[in-house]
Amino acid sequence: MNRAKIQDYIDQREEQRTLIYHVEEIDDKHFKVNGHPYELVKNYRNGFNPESLAERFSNILSKYDYIVGDWGYDQLRLKGFYDDRNPLYEPDQSVSTIEDYLFEYCNFGCSYFIIHNDDVCIPRQRNRRQRSTRRRTPVIHERRRKVHQPSIRQRHNQHAERVKNGNHQKFVIHQRKKRSETKR
């Protein structure tokens, strides 16, 4: 696949994404993304661009309390962070680590913005019992046949024989003849 074809696919995907998300500005600090309210907390070097946010936004970001958008090589990158009261809170993604993220992972002096999610949508989690029962069920179901086995006392009179059936081989269990039957 050549670069022109790849670039065409990228352009088509960007057009599709712009039709999915819409940003409505309410005032200087407040806006909505598809009806979901957000507040602009910090806009460093005019990094906030509503059109670019609409192109890069995804529903997965609605579970975060704060979203940081930073610019590098003319591309917007979005990263979510949790508040301490959020049930999905993880220490490495807490609000207190935003400054560390900006210093370590962003380009030096790049423009960025921080937005606050006014209405956090926490995704439903499955019950742990439901997950554990799914793991116990086998993926492959075996077909079992009932074999009429003789009692334990009679099993010493059995022997197994390998039989070829076309390309396949199988074992067949035969009853040995009793000594009285062989003498006749």
Secondary structure as UniProt FT lines:
FT   HELIX           3..20
FT   STRAND          23..25
FT   STRAND          30..33
FT   TURN            34..35
FT   STRAND          36..44
FT   TURN            45..46
FT   HELIX           50..56
FT   HELIX           59..63
FT   STRAND          66..72
FT   TURN            73..74
FT   STRAND          75..82
FT   TURN            84..85
FT   TURN            87..88
FT   HELIX           91..93
FT   HELIX           95..97
FT   HELIX           98..105
FT   TURN            108..109
FT   STRAND          112..117
FT   HELIX           128..136
FT   HELIX           152..157
FT   STRAND          158..165
FT   TURN            166..167
FT   STRAND          168..175
FT   HELIX           179..183
//
